[in-house]
Amino acid sequence: MVALESRGGVYIFYPQQRGAHASANLYSLIESAKANHLNDYAYLKYVFAQLPLATSKV
């Protein structure tokens, strides 16, 4: 079980580490949008629309 602290000191518990990592990534995207004074919904919509077009050199 993995605990992830969200805003206000509230902990969310995940039974698997993959779920905790996925949530942390999503929270990071949202907080980055807010820090840059962007509409978080519009930013996520843009990011998810661009994902199929992304290329990786890994």
C-alpha positions as CSV (number, residue, x, y, z in Angstrom):
1,M,0.0,0.0,0.0
2,V,1.3,3.4,-1.0
3,A,0.3,6.7,0.5
4,L,0.3,9.9,-1.5
5,E,-0.2,13.3,0.3
6,S,-2.6,15.6,-1.5
7,R,-3.5,19.2,-0.7
8,G,-4.3,20.1,2.8
9,G,-2.3,17.2,4.3
10,V,-4.9,14.6,3.3
11,Y,-3.4,11.2,2.5
12,I,-4.8,9.0,-0.3
13,F,-3.9,5.3,-0.1
14,Y,-3.3,3.2,-3.2
15,P,-3.0,-0.6,-3.1
16,Q,-0.4,-0.6,-5.9
17,Q,2.6,1.6,-6.5
18,R,1.6,2.1,-10.2
19,G,-1.6,3.8,-9.2
20,A,0.2,6.1,-6.9
21,H,2.7,7.1,-9.6
22,A,-0.1,7.7,-12.1
23,S,-1.9,10.0,-9.7
24,A,1.3,11.8,-8.7
25,N,2.0,12.5,-12.4
26,L,-1.6,13.8,-12.9
27,Y,-1.4,16.0,-9.8
28,S,2.0,17.4,-11.1
29,L,0.5,18.3,-14.4
30,I,-2.4,20.1,-12.8
31,E,-0.3,22.0,-10.3
32,S,2.2,23.0,-13.1
33,A,-0.8,24.5,-15.1
34,K,-2.0,26.4,-12.0
35,A,1.5,27.7,-11.2
36,N,1.7,29.1,-14.8
37,H,-1.8,30.7,-14.5
38,L,-3.3,28.3,-17.1
39,N,-6.7,26.8,-17.1
40,D,-6.0,23.3,-15.8
41,Y,-8.8,21.6,-17.7
42,A,-7.8,23.2,-21.0
43,Y,-4.1,22.4,-20.4
44,L,-4.8,18.7,-19.7
45,K,-7.1,18.6,-22.7
46,Y,-4.2,20.0,-24.9
47,V,-1.6,17.6,-23.4
48,F,-3.8,14.5,-23.8
49,A,-4.5,15.6,-27.4
50,Q,-0.8,15.9,-28.1
51,L,0.2,12.5,-26.6
52,P,-0.7,10.4,-29.7
53,L,1.6,12.7,-31.8
54,A,4.6,12.4,-29.4
55,T,7.7,10.5,-30.4
56,S,10.3,9.0,-28.1
57,K,13.9,8.3,-28.8
58,V,14.3,5.8,-26.0
